[in-house]
Structure formats: structure tokens, C-alpha cells
Amino acid sequence: MRPPLLLAFLLSGCATAQQGNGGKAIPYEMRKPEVVFELPPGLREVSALTDVDEETIACVQDENASIYFLSTRTGRIVDSVQFAGPADMEGLTRVGDEFFALRSDGLIYRLGDRTSGFAVRDTFRIGIPNRNIEGLGYDERTGMVLVSPKDFVKGSKEGKDERVIHAIDPQATTKAPRVILRLSLDALERQAAGKGIAIPREKKGKGKDRSALKLRYSSVAVHPATGHYYLLSAVDRTLLVVDRSGELVDLVQLDQRLLPKPEGITFMPNGDMWLSSEGKGRTPVLVRYAMLN
């Protein structure tokens, strides 16, 4: 694994490749990550992140029901544990000493702490109509586990425009989900225009320009200081930030060369933000952004 400084050539072009507000509305300089770690080939399809302690981050990767523990100092795997057979694992979040791991079809594994060897204590399925679910996070303010589907419920124009965040009580017996946030693509685009925030654009037929914003959530996290929701969308490489009521705070287009398929996000207690990206034909990476004072 190469040391982070040798990846400087990857970062030198980030300022011209990123759009949005340049990190001014959110407390990060998105053009200047503090560190970039190349992950080992075994994590080529890294798909989720969660904080563990000040020196450790945990992740899962597609097709392998294992948790990998990564050093925040070196980016290297310091431990791993398999908790089930091969599966399309997409989400991971820590709730106290326990971990919740999400399969894309909505099955959640509740895992014990390190002293139990991260044994599976329970499994349950999320009762929502979506069929492709990737995002799992934890909201310390409410004590709820957040679920962000990648797909939208088809069948109507309204359903195609809507993006929903669900929450479940990890301590409840039934684990019944409830909607805590409904977002509209159209409304977010109008808010972005009003704030002067660029959104992805694409050319279609006869050179016509139109929005390419998709917001197919790959991960969700809550900022420890502001309480804002941070939502990653890998398909259009965007980081959406909204407040507790769903109002747009920021929308950042992530650099394609650095984060070609951003799948994971988590925060440390001091506010530092970590993002991960699948390799997508290259080496997967783990990237840290320091919180600005």
C-alpha cells in the first residue's frame, strides 16, 4: 500500500473537477482531503462505513458478509470477522457496542459486541416497498437507525420524484419502520438554483441540456455537531446535505478521479468525515476530510 503523500497527483486536479459551493455551506473543504488511503484488493467493492473508535473504522463489502476493521492511521485492515454466508451486503452502522449490517434486499443482521465475537443476535427484515436498499446509519439525537433506499417506488410521477428516509427503533420488538423525511428531486433542484449551487447536467437529443441529478442513495449519516443528514449517491457521485426538516444545505459533486463510486460515509466524534469509494476498475480508497473550525 502506498503512503498517502504519494497519491498527491490524484488530488491535484480536484479543485477543477468538483462543483457545488466548494465546501462553504458544509464545514469541509471538499477540494482538499486531509488523507487518502488505498484499500487492499479484498475491499474493491467496499460498500459502507461506520465509526468504531478514534483509531478504527469498520466497513463491509459487496458479496461478503464480513466486517472489516480499518486503522484510521494507516488505512490497513487490523481485524475482520465473518458473520454469515455470501450475501449482497450494502449497509453498516454502529449502535453503542452493537453493529447493524444491511443486506440489499432489506434483511438486517444485529451483531453483538467484540466480546461476543460479533455473534448474530437477531435478524429482521425492513417492511418497506423498496427492493434495493443500500444506506444504513444511526441518529444519536433520536436513537433511531436510518434506512435510505437506493431505488424509488415505481408506478407514478410522484413516486419517481420522491426520495424517502426511514427510521427504525433498534430497541423495539417489532422494528417497524416509519418515514422521517420525504425529499423531492424537483424541490431540491429549485432550492439549489436559489442558492447558486450547481447540479449535475447532461446532454440529451439535439444537444438539449437537462438535470442529471438522480439521488439513488448508497449511504446515509448524521453530522455529530449540526444534526444534518448527509446522503451519498454513487450513481451521480453527489453528496447531498439537508437539515432536519429536509431543506437543502448543500449539494457537492464529488471528484470522479478520486471517488469514482462513493458508497460509504461516516463521521468521527470530532466531526471529521470519512468517505469510501469502490475501485470501479481501480484501487478502492478511504478518504478523510477534516472538519473546519
PENOR-V767488 format. One record per pair of residues at least 4 apart in sequence whose C-alpha atoms are under 8 Angstrom apart, sorted by the first residue. I is the first residue (numbers start at 1). J is the second residue. If there is no record, write none. Layout:
# PENOR-V767488
i=I j=J
i=I j=J
This chain:
# PENOR-V767488
i=1 j=38
i=1 j=39
i=1 j=40
i=2 j=6
i=2 j=7
i=2 j=37
i=2 j=38
i=3 j=7
i=3 j=37
i=4 j=8
i=4 j=35
i=4 j=36
i=4 j=37
i=4 j=38
i=5 j=35
i=7 j=11
i=7 j=36
i=8 j=12
i=9 j=13
i=10 j=14
i=10 j=257
i=10 j=258
i=11 j=31
i=11 j=32
i=11 j=33
i=11 j=258
i=13 j=17
i=14 j=18
i=14 j=31
i=14 j=32
i=14 j=255
i=14 j=258
i=15 j=31
i=15 j=32
i=17 j=254
i=17 j=255
i=17 j=256
i=18 j=22
i=18 j=31
i=18 j=252
i=18 j=253
i=18 j=254
i=18 j=255
i=19 j=198
i=19 j=199
i=19 j=252
i=19 j=253
i=19 j=254
i=20 j=197
i=20 j=198
i=20 j=199
i=20 j=250
i=20 j=251
i=20 j=252
i=20 j=253
i=21 j=25
i=21 j=196
i=21 j=197
i=21 j=198
i=21 j=250
i=21 j=251
i=21 j=252
i=22 j=29
i=22 j=30
i=22 j=31
i=22 j=252
i=23 j=27
i=23 j=28
i=23 j=29
i=23 j=30
i=23 j=31
i=23 j=252
i=24 j=28
i=24 j=29
i=25 j=249
i=25 j=250
i=26 j=249
i=26 j=250
i=27 j=291
i=27 j=292
i=27 j=293
i=28 j=289
i=28 j=290
i=28 j=291
i=28 j=292
i=29 j=33
i=29 j=289
i=29 j=290
i=29 j=292
i=30 j=289
i=32 j=289
i=33 j=287
i=33 j=288
i=33 j=289
i=33 j=290
i=34 j=287
i=34 j=288
i=34 j=289
i=34 j=290
i=35 j=287
i=35 j=288
i=35 j=289
i=36 j=285
i=36 j=286
i=36 j=287
i=36 j=288
i=37 j=74
i=37 j=75
i=37 j=285
i=37 j=286
i=37 j=287
i=38 j=75
i=38 j=283
i=38 j=284
i=38 j=285
i=38 j=286
i=39 j=43
i=39 j=44
i=39 j=75
i=39 j=76
i=39 j=283
i=39 j=284
i=39 j=285
i=39 j=286
i=40 j=44
i=40 j=76
i=40 j=283
i=40 j=284
i=41 j=283
i=41 j=284
i=43 j=61
i=43 j=278
i=43 j=284
i=44 j=61
i=44 j=278
i=44 j=279
i=44 j=280
i=44 j=283
i=44 j=284
i=45 j=61
i=45 j=62
i=45 j=277
i=45 j=278
i=45 j=279
i=45 j=280
i=45 j=284
i=46 j=59
i=46 j=60
i=46 j=61
i=46 j=62
i=46 j=263
i=46 j=264
i=46 j=276
i=46 j=277
i=46 j=278
i=46 j=284
i=47 j=59
i=47 j=60
i=47 j=61
i=47 j=62
i=47 j=89
i=47 j=90
i=47 j=91
i=47 j=218
i=47 j=263
i=47 j=264
i=47 j=276
i=47 j=277
i=47 j=278
i=48 j=59
i=48 j=60
i=48 j=61
i=48 j=90
i=48 j=91
i=48 j=92
i=48 j=135
i=48 j=219
i=48 j=263
i=48 j=264
i=48 j=265
i=48 j=276
i=49 j=57
i=49 j=58
i=49 j=59
i=49 j=60
i=49 j=91
i=49 j=92
i=49 j=93
i=49 j=264
i=49 j=265
i=49 j=266
i=49 j=275
i=49 j=276
i=50 j=57
i=50 j=58
i=50 j=59
i=50 j=92
i=50 j=93
i=50 j=94
i=50 j=265
i=50 j=266
i=50 j=267
i=51 j=56
i=51 j=57
i=51 j=58
i=51 j=93
i=51 j=94
i=51 j=266
i=51 j=267
i=51 j=268
i=52 j=56
i=52 j=57
i=52 j=58
i=52 j=94
i=53 j=57
i=53 j=268
i=54 j=72
i=54 j=268
i=54 j=269
i=55 j=71
i=55 j=72
i=55 j=73
i=56 j=69
i=56 j=70
i=56 j=71
i=56 j=72
i=57 j=69
i=57 j=70
i=57 j=71
i=57 j=72
i=58 j=67
i=58 j=68
i=58 j=69
i=58 j=70
i=59 j=67
i=59 j=68
i=59 j=69
i=59 j=70
i=59 j=92
i=60 j=64
i=60 j=65
i=60 j=66
i=60 j=67
i=60 j=68
i=60 j=89
i=60 j=90
i=60 j=91
i=60 j=92
i=61 j=65
i=61 j=66
i=61 j=89
i=61 j=90
i=62 j=87
i=62 j=88
i=62 j=89
i=62 j=90
i=63 j=86
i=63 j=87
i=63 j=88
i=63 j=89
i=64 j=85
i=64 j=86
i=64 j=87
i=64 j=88
i=64 j=89
i=65 j=82
i=65 j=83
i=65 j=84
i=65 j=85
i=65 j=86
i=65 j=87
i=65 j=88
i=65 j=89
i=66 j=80
i=66 j=81
i=66 j=82
i=66 j=83
i=66 j=84
i=67 j=80
i=67 j=81
i=67 j=82
i=67 j=83
i=68 j=77
i=68 j=78
i=68 j=79
i=68 j=80
i=68 j=81
i=69 j=77
i=69 j=78
i=69 j=79
i=69 j=80
i=70 j=74
i=70 j=75
i=70 j=76
i=70 j=77
i=70 j=78
i=70 j=79
i=71 j=75
i=71 j=76
i=71 j=77
i=71 j=78
i=75 j=286
i=81 j=117
i=81 j=118
i=83 j=118
i=83 j=119
i=83 j=120
i=87 j=103
i=88 j=103
i=88 j=104
i=89 j=101
i=89 j=102
i=89 j=103
i=89 j=104
i=90 j=101
i=90 j=102
i=90 j=103
i=90 j=104
i=90 j=133
i=90 j=134
i=90 j=135
i=90 j=218
i=91 j=101
i=91 j=102
i=91 j=103
i=91 j=104
i=91 j=134
i=91 j=135
i=91 j=136
i=91 j=137
i=91 j=219
i=92 j=99
i=92 j=100
i=92 j=101
i=92 j=102
i=92 j=135
i=92 j=136
i=92 j=137
i=93 j=99
i=93 j=100
i=93 j=101
i=93 j=136
i=93 j=137
i=93 j=138
i=94 j=98
i=94 j=99
i=94 j=100
i=94 j=137
i=94 j=138
i=95 j=99
i=95 j=100
i=95 j=138
i=97 j=112
i=97 j=113
i=97 j=114
i=98 j=110
i=98 j=111
i=98 j=112
i=98 j=113
i=98 j=118
i=99 j=110
i=99 j=111
i=99 j=112
i=99 j=113
i=99 j=118
i=100 j=108
i=100 j=109
i=100 j=110
i=100 j=111
i=101 j=108
i=101 j=109
i=101 j=110
i=101 j=111
i=101 j=136
i=102 j=106
i=102 j=107
i=102 j=108
i=102 j=109
i=102 j=134
i=102 j=135
i=102 j=136
i=103 j=107
i=103 j=108
i=103 j=133
i=103 j=134
i=104 j=131
i=104 j=132
i=104 j=133
i=104 j=134
i=105 j=131
i=105 j=132
i=105 j=133
i=106 j=125
i=106 j=126
i=106 j=127
i=106 j=131
i=106 j=132
i=106 j=133
i=107 j=123
i=107 j=124
i=107 j=125
i=107 j=126
i=108 j=123
i=108 j=124
i=108 j=125
i=108 j=126
i=109 j=120
i=109 j=121
i=109 j=122
i=109 j=123
i=109 j=124
i=110 j=120
i=110 j=121
i=110 j=122
i=110 j=123
i=111 j=118
i=111 j=119
i=111 j=120
i=111 j=121
i=111 j=122
i=112 j=116
i=112 j=117
i=112 j=118
i=112 j=119
i=112 j=120
i=112 j=121
i=113 j=117
i=113 j=118
i=113 j=119
i=114 j=118
i=124 j=175
i=126 j=175
i=126 j=176
i=126 j=177
i=127 j=176
i=127 j=177
i=128 j=177
i=129 j=153
i=130 j=149
i=130 j=151
i=130 j=152
i=130 j=153
i=131 j=151
i=132 j=149
i=132 j=150
i=132 j=151
i=133 j=147
i=133 j=148
i=133 j=149
i=133 j=150
i=133 j=151
i=134 j=147
i=134 j=148
i=134 j=149
i=134 j=150
i=134 j=217
i=134 j=218
i=134 j=219
i=135 j=146
i=135 j=147
i=135 j=148
i=135 j=149
i=135 j=150
i=135 j=217
i=135 j=218
i=135 j=219
i=135 j=220
i=136 j=145
i=136 j=146
i=136 j=147
i=136 j=148
i=136 j=219
i=136 j=220
i=136 j=221
i=137 j=145
i=137 j=146
i=137 j=147
i=137 j=219
i=137 j=220
i=137 j=221
i=137 j=222
i=138 j=143
i=138 j=144
i=138 j=145
i=138 j=146
i=138 j=221
i=138 j=222
i=139 j=143
i=139 j=144
i=139 j=145
i=139 j=146
i=139 j=221
i=139 j=222
i=140 j=144
i=140 j=224
i=141 j=227
i=143 j=169
i=143 j=170
i=144 j=167
i=144 j=168
i=144 j=169
i=144 j=170
i=145 j=167
i=145 j=168
i=145 j=169
i=145 j=170
i=146 j=165
i=146 j=166
i=146 j=167
i=146 j=168
i=146 j=220
i=147 j=165
i=147 j=166
i=147 j=167
i=147 j=168
i=147 j=220
i=148 j=164
i=148 j=165
i=148 j=166
i=148 j=217
i=148 j=218
i=148 j=219
i=148 j=220
i=149 j=164
i=149 j=165
i=149 j=216
i=149 j=217
i=149 j=218
i=150 j=215
i=150 j=216
i=150 j=217
i=150 j=218
i=151 j=216
i=151 j=217
i=152 j=159
i=152 j=160
i=152 j=162
i=152 j=163
i=153 j=159
i=153 j=160
i=154 j=159
i=154 j=160
i=155 j=159
i=155 j=160
i=156 j=160
i=157 j=161
i=158 j=162
i=161 j=184
i=161 j=185
i=161 j=186
i=162 j=182
i=162 j=183
i=162 j=184
i=162 j=185
i=163 j=182
i=163 j=183
i=163 j=184
i=163 j=185
i=163 j=215
i=164 j=179
i=164 j=180
i=164 j=181
i=164 j=182
i=164 j=183
i=165 j=179
i=165 j=180
i=165 j=181
i=165 j=182
i=166 j=177
i=166 j=178
i=166 j=179
i=166 j=180
i=166 j=181
i=167 j=177
i=167 j=178
i=167 j=179
i=167 j=180
i=168 j=175
i=168 j=176
i=168 j=177
i=168 j=178
i=169 j=175
i=169 j=176
i=169 j=177
i=170 j=175
i=171 j=175
i=181 j=245
i=181 j=246
i=182 j=246
i=183 j=187
i=183 j=188
i=183 j=246
i=184 j=188
i=185 j=189
i=185 j=213
i=185 j=214
i=185 j=215
i=186 j=190
i=187 j=191
i=188 j=192
i=188 j=247
i=188 j=248
i=189 j=193
i=189 j=199
i=190 j=194
i=191 j=195
i=191 j=248
i=192 j=196
i=192 j=197
i=192 j=198
i=192 j=199
i=192 j=248
i=192 j=250
i=192 j=251
i=193 j=197
i=193 j=198
i=197 j=250
i=197 j=251
i=198 j=251
i=199 j=211
i=199 j=212
i=199 j=213
i=199 j=251
i=199 j=253
i=200 j=211
i=200 j=212
i=200 j=213
i=200 j=236
i=200 j=253
i=201 j=209
i=201 j=210
i=201 j=211
i=201 j=212
i=201 j=213
i=202 j=209
i=202 j=210
i=202 j=211
i=202 j=212
i=203 j=207
i=203 j=208
i=203 j=209
i=203 j=210
i=204 j=208
i=204 j=209
i=204 j=210
i=212 j=236
i=213 j=236
i=214 j=233
i=214 j=235
i=214 j=236
i=215 j=232
i=215 j=233
i=215 j=235
i=215 j=236
i=215 j=238
i=216 j=233
i=216 j=234
i=216 j=235
i=217 j=231
i=217 j=232
i=217 j=233
i=217 j=234
i=218 j=231
i=218 j=232
i=218 j=233
i=218 j=234
i=218 j=262
i=218 j=263
i=218 j=264
i=219 j=231
i=219 j=232
i=219 j=233
i=219 j=263
i=219 j=264
i=219 j=265
i=220 j=229
i=220 j=230
i=220 j=231
i=220 j=232
i=220 j=265
i=221 j=229
i=221 j=230
i=221 j=231
i=221 j=265
i=221 j=266
i=221 j=267
i=222 j=227
i=222 j=228
i=222 j=229
i=222 j=230
i=222 j=267
i=223 j=227
i=223 j=228
i=223 j=229
i=223 j=230
i=223 j=267
i=223 j=271
i=224 j=267
i=224 j=268
i=224 j=269
i=224 j=270
i=224 j=271
i=225 j=271
i=227 j=243
i=227 j=244
i=228 j=241
i=228 j=242
i=228 j=243
i=228 j=244
i=229 j=241
i=229 j=242
i=229 j=243
i=229 j=244
i=230 j=239
i=230 j=240
i=230 j=241
i=230 j=242
i=231 j=239
i=231 j=240
i=231 j=241
i=232 j=237
i=232 j=238
i=232 j=239
i=232 j=240
i=232 j=262
i=232 j=263
i=232 j=264
i=232 j=265
i=233 j=237
i=233 j=238
i=233 j=239
i=233 j=240
i=233 j=262
i=233 j=263
i=234 j=238
i=234 j=260
i=234 j=261
i=234 j=262
i=234 j=263
i=235 j=261
i=236 j=253
i=237 j=253
i=237 j=254
i=237 j=255
i=237 j=256
i=237 j=259
i=237 j=260
i=237 j=261
i=237 j=262
i=238 j=251
i=238 j=252
i=238 j=253
i=238 j=254
i=239 j=251
i=239 j=252
i=239 j=253
i=239 j=254
i=240 j=248
i=240 j=249
i=240 j=250
i=240 j=251
i=240 j=252
i=241 j=248
i=241 j=249
i=241 j=250
i=241 j=251
i=242 j=246
i=242 j=247
i=242 j=248
i=242 j=249
i=242 j=250
i=243 j=247
i=243 j=248
i=243 j=249
i=254 j=258
i=254 j=259
i=255 j=259
i=255 j=260
i=256 j=260
i=256 j=261
i=258 j=285
i=259 j=276
i=259 j=277
i=259 j=278
i=259 j=285
i=260 j=277
i=260 j=278
i=260 j=279
i=260 j=280
i=261 j=277
i=261 j=278
i=261 j=279
i=261 j=280
i=262 j=275
i=262 j=276
i=262 j=277
i=262 j=278
i=263 j=275
i=263 j=276
i=263 j=277
i=263 j=278
i=264 j=274
i=264 j=275
i=264 j=276
i=264 j=277
i=265 j=273
i=265 j=274
i=265 j=275
i=265 j=276
i=266 j=273
i=266 j=274
i=266 j=275
i=267 j=271
i=267 j=272
i=267 j=273
i=267 j=274
i=268 j=272
i=268 j=273
i=268 j=274
i=270 j=291
i=271 j=290
i=271 j=291
i=272 j=288
i=272 j=289
i=272 j=290
i=272 j=291
i=273 j=288
i=273 j=289
i=273 j=290
i=273 j=291
i=274 j=286
i=274 j=287
i=274 j=288
i=274 j=289
i=275 j=286
i=275 j=287
i=275 j=288
i=276 j=284
i=276 j=285
i=276 j=286
i=276 j=287
i=277 j=284
i=277 j=285
i=277 j=286
i=278 j=283
i=278 j=284
i=278 j=285
i=279 j=283
i=279 j=284
i=279 j=285
i=280 j=284
